[in-house]
Amino acid sequence: MSKQEAIGLLKEKYLSHMKRSPEVFVGIELEFPIVEVHGKKTDINVTKKLFRELALDVEFEVEKRDQENNPVQLIHRASKDRILFELSYNTIEFAFEKAKSIHQVDQRFKNYLKKIQPMLQQYHHEIKGYGIHPQWKQNDNRPVQIERYQMLMAFLAMKGTGMDTHPYPDYGAFICGNQLQLDVNRENYLRVINAFNQIEAAKAYLFPNSEFPEASWDTKIARDLFWEESLHGYFEENVGLYPKKYRCEDEFFENLAKTAIFTAVRGTKFYYFRPIRVQDYLDQNEIVAYTADGKETVITPLKDDIKQHRSYQFQDLTSRGTVEFRSTCTQPLENTFAPIAFEVGLFNQLEKLEEYLENCKFLNTKERDLRKLRKKYSKIKLSKEEESKIQEFSHDLLTIARLGLIERGYGEEIYLN
C-alpha cells in the first residue's frame, strides 16, 4: 500500500463525518480517582458496589457489564450522559452528552456528585480532584474485566519492543484527565489545531495537577511523561504536541500517517502488537499479535483495521467531526470547568487568537520549539524571568478567552474567575 492510500483511508475515517457548518456544542469527559479518605488503598469492592447501587436507580440503565456481571458503564436515561470505570476500578469517568453551554454540564455533574459522594462516604471513600491517584502505589491497578481494557493494559506492558519505557505500564489505571470536544468543519479544523498547539505552555502553567515524586520528574504534569515514555509514545508523532504548524490538509495527514496502529479486532477478539506506522501497516504480509491473556497468533492486516486507529495528540481530530482537547490533567473539583471555559472561550475567538499568536513576544523568540516550551513551563520551579514571561502570555490568553465566553452569552466567564 502506498503512503497516499494510507492517507486516503485516514481521510475517510476522520473527515467523512465532518459537517459543513456544524452548530457548536461542548462535549466534556471528566475522569476522577475514587480515593479512600484516610490514605488507605481504594477498596474496589466499594467502587463496584457504587455502580451496583446506581444501577438500581430508575434514572440509570446498565450499558456494559464486566466478565463477572458487575455493571461498569451506566447511561442516564434522560440526559444520555454516561458514568463508567475508566480502565481500572479506582477511576470513574463522566462522559457527558453534548450540550449548548458549560453551565448545563456543570449542573448535571453537581447532581451526580450529590448522589454519588454520600454513597462513597459511607465507606470512607470520595471522588477527588487529582490528576494522579494519590494511592496509586497501594491500589489494585488491574484493568476492568472487559477485554478491550485488558488488551490495552497488556499492550502497555509489552516487552521486547526495543523502546526504553518508564517502569509504570499500569499508569492508565491511575492518571486522570479533563477533556473537551468541540465541533469543527473542513474550513477551521486545521486552524484550531494549529492555534491550540501553540498555547500548550500556558495550559501547562495554568492547569497543572499531576506531580509524581516517585520518579523524581521535574514537572507538574507527569501525565505528559506517562504518555510519551510509554508504548503510546513509540513513535513521537503519536502523542503530545504536533511538530509544526500545518499549511494544508495534506501536510496534516502526512503526519497522521506516521502515527501508530497497535490493535486489531478479529471477530469478537481484540489483538495487540508492536506499534506499526499507519503508512507501513498494509505493507506487512503478516503480524505477530497477542490476545489480552497473552496468546500469540499471526494476523493478516486488513484495510478495515485503520478504523481502529487512534493517536493521542493534545489536539486530536476525532472521527465524530470534532477536535478533542486532551492535554489537561483532572483539576481540583472546584476548578473542574476552568480549563474547559478557557478552551471554549479561545475557540470562540479563533481569529483574534490567531492574530495574537502571530505577533506575540512569547512565541516570537529563538526558543520556538513548542514541545520544549511546554516542558520548560511545566517545571516545578521557574526562574523569576520565566515566571514573568509565562504569566504575561497566560494573562493575554485568559483575556481573549474571557471575551469569547462573554460573546457566547451564557455567563460562562465565571469559570475563569
C-alpha positions in Angstrom: 0.0 0.0 0.0 1.3 3.4 -0.9 1.6 6.2 1.6 -1.1 8.0 -0.4 -3.5 5.1 0.0 -2.9 5.2 3.8 -3.6 8.9 3.8 -6.8 8.3 1.8 -8.1 5.8 4.4 -7.3 8.2 7.3 -9.1 11.0 5.5 -12.1 8.7 5.1 -12.1 7.9 8.8 -11.6 11.4 10.1 -13.3 13.7 7.5 -16.4 11.7 6.4 -18.5 12.7 9.4 -17.4 16.3 9.4 -20.4 18.7 8.8 -20.1 21.7 6.5 -21.4 24.2 9.1 -21.9 22.4 12.4 -23.6 24.0 15.4 -21.0 24.2 18.1 -21.7 22.0 21.1 -19.5 21.2 24.1 -18.6 17.6 24.7 -17.0 17.1 28.1 -15.3 14.0 29.6 -14.1 14.1 33.2 -12.0 11.4 34.9 -11.5 11.3 38.7 -9.8 9.0 41.2 -12.0 7.4 43.8 -10.0 7.8 47.0 -10.1 6.3 50.5 -10.0 9.4 52.6 -7.7 8.0 55.4 -4.9 7.2 52.9 -5.6 3.5 52.5 -5.9 1.9 49.2 -9.1 2.2 47.2 -11.4 -0.7 48.0 -12.6 -1.9 44.7 -15.5 -3.7 46.4 -16.7 -0.3 47.4 -16.4 1.1 43.9 -18.2 -1.9 42.4 -20.9 -1.6 45.0 -21.4 2.1 44.0 -22.1 1.0 40.4 -24.5 -1.7 41.5 -26.4 0.8 43.6 -26.6 3.3 40.8 -27.8 0.6 38.5 -30.8 0.1 40.8 -31.7 3.8 40.5 -34.5 4.3 38.0 -32.6 7.2 36.4 -29.9 4.9 35.1 -29.6 1.9 32.9 -26.7 -0.6 32.7 -24.9 -0.3 29.3 -21.9 -2.6 29.9 -21.0 -5.3 32.4 -17.7 -6.9 33.2 -16.9 -10.6 32.9 -18.2 -11.1 36.5 -21.5 -9.3 35.6 -20.7 -6.2 37.5 -22.1 -3.0 35.9 -19.2 -1.0 34.6 -20.9 1.6 32.4 -24.2 3.3 33.1 -26.3 5.6 30.9 -28.6 8.3 32.4 -31.9 7.7 30.7 -32.9 11.3 30.4 -29.6 13.1 29.6 -27.8 10.2 27.9 -24.7 11.0 30.0 -22.5 8.0 30.8 -20.8 7.1 34.0 -18.2 4.4 33.7 -15.0 2.9 35.1 -12.0 4.3 33.2 -9.6 1.4 32.7 -9.4 0.4 36.4 -12.0 0.1 39.2 -10.2 3.0 41.0 -11.2 5.7 38.4 -14.6 7.0 37.5 -15.4 8.8 34.3 -18.3 11.1 33.5 -18.8 11.3 29.7 -21.4 13.9 29.2 -23.8 14.1 26.2 -23.2 17.2 24.1 -24.6 20.4 25.5 -25.0 24.0 24.4 -23.3 25.5 27.5 -20.8 24.6 30.2 -23.4 25.5 32.8 -25.7 22.7 31.6 -22.9 20.1 32.1 -21.8 21.7 35.4 -25.4 21.3 36.8 -25.7 17.7 35.7 -22.2 17.0 37.2 -23.3 18.5 40.6 -26.4 16.4 40.5 -24.4 13.2 40.0 -22.0 14.2 42.8 -24.9 14.8 45.2 -26.0 11.3 44.6 -22.6 9.5 44.4 -20.5 11.2 47.1 -22.8 10.2 50.1 -22.8 6.6 48.8 -19.0 6.5 48.8 -18.6 8.5 52.1 -20.4 5.7 54.0 -17.3 3.6 53.3 -14.8 6.5 53.8 -14.3 7.0 50.0 -14.8 10.1 47.8 -14.3 11.3 44.3 -11.3 13.7 44.4 -9.8 16.2 42.0 -6.4 14.8 41.4 -4.5 14.2 38.1 -2.8 11.1 39.7 -4.5 8.8 42.2 -2.7 9.6 45.5 -2.8 5.9 46.5 -1.7 4.6 43.1 1.1 2.5 44.6 -1.1 0.6 47.1 -4.1 0.2 44.8 -5.2 -2.8 42.8 -4.4 -1.4 39.4 -5.6 -4.4 37.4 -7.9 -3.4 34.4 -11.6 -3.5 34.5 -12.6 -7.0 33.4 -13.6 -6.2 29.9 -11.4 -7.4 27.0 -10.6 -4.1 25.5 -9.2 -2.7 28.7 -7.3 -5.9 29.4 -5.8 -5.8 26.0 -4.8 -2.2 26.4 -3.0 -2.9 29.7 -1.3 -6.0 28.2 -0.1 -3.9 25.3 1.4 -1.2 27.6 3.3 -3.9 29.5 4.6 -5.5 26.3 8.3 -6.4 26.3 10.9 -6.7 23.5 9.8 -3.7 21.5 13.2 -2.0 21.6 11.8 1.0 23.4 13.1 2.1 26.8 9.8 2.8 28.5 9.2 4.1 32.1 8.5 1.4 34.7 4.8 2.2 35.2 3.0 0.3 32.4 -0.2 0.4 34.5 -0.2 4.2 34.6 -3.6 4.2 32.7 -5.1 2.9 35.9 -4.2 5.9 38.0 -3.8 9.1 35.8 -6.9 11.2 35.2 -7.7 13.8 32.5 -10.1 16.7 31.8 -11.2 16.5 28.1 -13.3 18.7 25.8 -14.6 18.1 22.3 -15.8 20.9 20.0 -17.4 20.7 16.6 -15.3 21.7 13.7 -15.6 21.8 9.9 -13.2 21.4 6.9 -12.5 25.2 6.9 -11.5 25.6 10.5 -10.2 22.3 12.0 -6.6 22.9 10.9 -6.7 26.4 12.2 -8.0 25.2 15.5 -5.3 22.5 15.8 -2.5 25.0 14.7 -3.6 27.7 17.2 -4.2 25.5 20.2 -0.9 23.6 19.6 0.9 26.9 20.2 -0.6 27.6 23.6 0.3 24.4 25.4 3.0 26.1 27.5 0.3 28.4 29.0 -2.0 25.4 29.6 0.8 23.6 31.4 1.4 26.6 33.6 -2.3 27.4 34.3 -3.7 23.8 34.8 -1.0 21.5 36.3 -2.2 18.8 38.7 -0.1 15.7 38.3 3.2 15.9 40.1 4.8 12.4 40.6 7.6 12.5 43.2 8.2 8.7 42.9 10.0 9.2 39.6 11.9 12.5 40.5 10.5 14.1 37.3 10.8 17.9 37.4 7.3 18.5 36.2 3.9 19.4 37.5 2.3 17.4 34.6 3.8 13.9 34.9 0.8 12.8 32.9 2.7 14.0 29.8 5.6 11.8 30.6 3.5 8.8 31.3 2.1 9.0 27.8 5.4 10.0 26.0 7.6 7.4 27.6 5.1 4.5 27.3 4.4 2.4 24.2 1.9 5.0 23.2 4.9 7.2 22.5 6.7 4.5 20.5 6.5 7.0 17.6 7.0 10.6 18.6 4.2 11.7 16.2 1.7 9.6 18.2 1.5 11.7 21.4 1.7 15.3 22.7 2.2 18.3 20.5 2.4 18.5 16.8 5.9 19.2 15.4 4.9 22.2 13.3 2.1 24.4 12.0 0.3 22.8 9.1 -0.2 24.8 6.0 -2.7 22.4 4.4 -4.8 19.3 4.9 -2.4 17.0 3.1 0.5 18.1 5.3 -1.5 17.3 8.4 -2.5 13.8 7.1 1.1 13.1 6.1 2.0 13.5 9.8 -1.0 11.4 10.9 0.1 8.6 8.6 3.3 8.4 10.7 1.3 7.6 13.9 0.7 4.1 15.2 -1.6 1.2 14.8 -1.2 -1.3 17.6 -4.5 -3.2 17.8 -6.9 -5.1 15.5 -10.2 -6.9 16.0 -10.9 -10.3 14.5 -14.5 -11.5 15.2 -15.0 -10.6 18.8 -11.4 -10.9 19.8 -9.0 -7.9 20.4 -5.4 -8.3 19.5 -2.4 -6.1 20.1 1.1 -6.0 18.6 4.2 -3.9 18.4 3.2 -0.4 17.0 3.4 0.0 13.2 3.1 3.3 11.4 -0.2 3.6 9.5 1.7 4.3 6.3 3.5 0.9 6.6 0.7 -1.1 8.1 -0.9 -2.7 5.0 2.6 -3.5 3.6 3.1 -6.1 6.3 2.4 -9.7 5.0 1.6 -10.8 8.5 1.8 -9.5 12.0 2.6 -11.4 15.3 -0.2 -10.4 17.6 -1.4 -11.3 21.1 -4.7 -11.6 22.9 -5.3 -9.9 26.2 -4.3 -13.1 28.0 -1.0 -13.4 26.1 -1.8 -16.0 23.5 0.3 -15.5 20.4 -1.2 -15.6 16.9 -0.5 -14.3 13.4 -2.9 -11.9 11.7 -3.0 -10.5 8.2 -3.5 -6.7 8.0 -6.9 -5.5 6.7 -7.9 -2.1 5.4 -10.7 -2.2 8.0 -8.1 -2.2 10.7 -7.5 1.5 10.0 -10.9 2.1 11.7 -9.2 1.1 15.0 -6.6 3.8 14.6 -6.2 6.3 17.4 -3.5 8.8 18.0 -3.1 10.7 21.3 -2.1 14.3 20.4 -3.1 17.1 22.7 -5.4 18.4 19.9 -6.9 15.2 18.5 -9.0 15.2 15.3 -11.8 12.6 16.0 -14.0 10.6 13.6 -17.0 12.4 15.0 -16.3 15.7 13.3 -14.7 17.2 16.5 -11.4 18.3 17.8 -10.7 16.8 21.3 -8.5 18.9 23.6 -6.8 16.3 25.8 -3.7 17.9 27.4 -5.2 18.9 30.7 -5.0 16.9 34.0 -8.0 16.4 36.2 -8.4 19.6 38.2 -9.3 20.2 41.9 -13.1 19.7 42.0 -13.9 23.5 42.4 -11.8 24.3 39.3 -13.2 21.4 37.1 -14.6 23.6 34.4 -11.8 26.3 34.3 -9.7 24.7 31.5 -12.9 23.9 29.6 -14.0 27.5 29.8 -10.5 28.6 28.7 -10.6 26.4 25.6 -14.2 27.2 24.7 -13.6 31.0 25.0 -10.5 30.8 22.8 -12.2 28.7 20.3 -15.0 31.3 20.1 -12.4 34.0 19.4 -10.3 31.9 17.0 -9.4 34.7 14.6 -8.4 37.0 17.5 -6.3 34.2 19.0 -4.6 33.6 15.6 -3.8 37.3 15.3 -2.4 37.4 18.8 -0.2 34.3 18.3 1.2 35.7 15.0 2.7 38.7 16.8 3.1 37.7 20.5 6.5 38.1 22.1 6.4 34.8 24.0 6.4 32.8 20.8 8.5 35.0 18.5 11.9 34.1 20.0 14.7 31.8 19.2 13.2 29.2 21.6 10.3 28.3 19.2 10.2 24.5 19.8 6.7 24.1 21.2 7.4 20.7 22.9 10.4 22.2 24.7 8.3 25.2 25.8 5.6 23.0 27.3 8.3 21.1 29.2 10.0 24.2 30.4 6.9 25.9 31.8 5.6 22.8 33.5 8.7 22.6 35.7 8.1 22.6 39.5 10.2 25.7 39.9 10.6 28.6 37.4 13.0 31.4 37.5 11.6 35.0 38.0 12.2 35.7 34.3 10.4 32.5 33.2 7.5 33.2 35.6 7.1 36.8 34.3 7.1 35.6 30.6 4.6 32.8 31.1 2.3 35.0 33.3 2.1 37.7 30.6 1.4 35.1 27.9 -1.3 33.3 30.1 -2.9 36.6 31.1 -3.2 37.7 27.4 -4.8 34.3 26.5 -7.2 34.5 29.5 -8.3 37.9 28.3 -9.1 36.6 24.9 -10.9 33.6 26.4 -13.0 35.8 28.6 -14.0 37.9 25.6 -15.1 34.7 23.8 -17.1 33.5 26.7 -18.9 36.8 27.2 -19.7 36.8 23.4 -21.3 33.4 23.8 -23.8 34.9 26.2 -24.1 32.0 28.7 -22.3 33.6 31.6 -19.6 31.0 31.4 -16.9 33.6 32.1 -17.4 32.9 35.8 -15.4 29.7 35.4 -12.3 31.8 34.7 -12.5 33.8 38.0 
